[in-house]
Amino acid sequence: MKKAFTIGVATALAVLSAAGPAVAVDEPDDFGSGRWRQPACQTVTGDGSVTYTRNDGRTIAPTSQVLRPVVYTTGLVALDRPDEMLAMSNNALLTSKDAGCTWTTAGKLNGRQTELVAARGGRAYAWDRDGNLTLATSGGVTPLTSPAGEVAGLGVHRYRDDHLRVSDGRGQLYDSRDGGRTWRPVGVPAWGQGDLVIVYTAVFDPYDLNHVVVGGSDTGARVTFDGGRTWTASTGLSQAGGRVNVFSAAISPAAPNVVYAMGLDIGESEAGAPSGGRHIYRSFDGGRRFAPVVDQGNGVTIPNGPLLAPHPTDPGVVYFDFGTGWAATGTDIYRYDSRQNRVTITHNAYDRVTSIAFNPSNPKVMYLGVAEEV
């Protein structure tokens, strides 16, 4: 197993260096990045749920209010309208219209641990594990119908904002062509009815919703490239071919053939391996074959289902983290760079970082949705 090693640790400071005026970066793409500006504020105004960093978390912008427990900030996304963002703070939808400097409440959603997926037209789609689906904009929220009582993931087509797909808790896919108003099943479940599998995650290629990777208990991951008509069991997740839990996964927005996943090799764990069987994996072929690239250890802690945030323009870079509020542990943000086969670490005092988004014009500006647990 080829293990990435740690090369540096830094502690996040409470204050960023003074920021200059907002500067538009001329780096257009299909999601309107050329019109976005970088945040011009030294302090982020809001309840403390969202902040930002320019250097992978070594320094983090302070917030005007101190976040009070218990809060989890999930679903942080940048929209295609200039400088507009959305985030979920518990069940409150937050919005920013100045590149993440000022945050206000736009509405309330049903659900818990709600995620957001950005779509064209200044909108996002919200979902949670209990099957709650909602259309979210800076102007408010609109509840949608759900095809299933349990949802493991939602995808939105990059160019057709009304084309959605979700996976239920069996890996059965459902398709909507009218923005979530009506649904129809497509394909077959990733696992059969006789398989006792918990589907932990389902991730969709935004450029091709037929390409889906699902992770489950004991049997690892499965991938489809034809919208669920056929599924292929992913290989390489266990060096001995044993049982693996795949708790989280992410498809690189820069190269959809690159897929990252976090898994627990149960055989390694039971055998007392130094890693505890916990790995970050990478696939170069869309999820057919994986290989471990980061092992737990050497300063890296990998929990079940960590946040995985692939870099928006560099498919060789992915961020993940570990944090807890107990004993004032704080949070480590890990950056894995495949070219150097290295992990760098920055530390901050937040209980957890529960969501990450990137400024569309300058991905060095990384927005952090944070949690306060105790």
Secondary structure, 3 states (H helix, E strand, C coil): CCCCEEEEEEECECCCCCCCCCCECCCCCCCCHHHCECCCCCCEECCCCEEEECCCCCECCCECCCCCCCECEEEEEECCCCCCEEEEECCEEEEECCCCCECEEEEECCCCCCEEEEECCCEEEEECCCCCEEEEECCEEEEECCCCCCEEEEEECCCCCCCEEEEECCCCEEEECCCCCCCEEECCCCCCCCCCCCEEEEEEECCEEEEEEEEECCECEEEECCCCCCCEECECCCCCCCCEEEEEEEECCCCCCCEEEEEEEHHHHHCCCCCCCEEEEEECCCCCECEEEEECECCECCCCCCCEEECCCCCCEEEEEEEECHHHCEEEEEEEECCCCEEEEEEECCCEEEEEEECCCCCCCEEEEEEECC
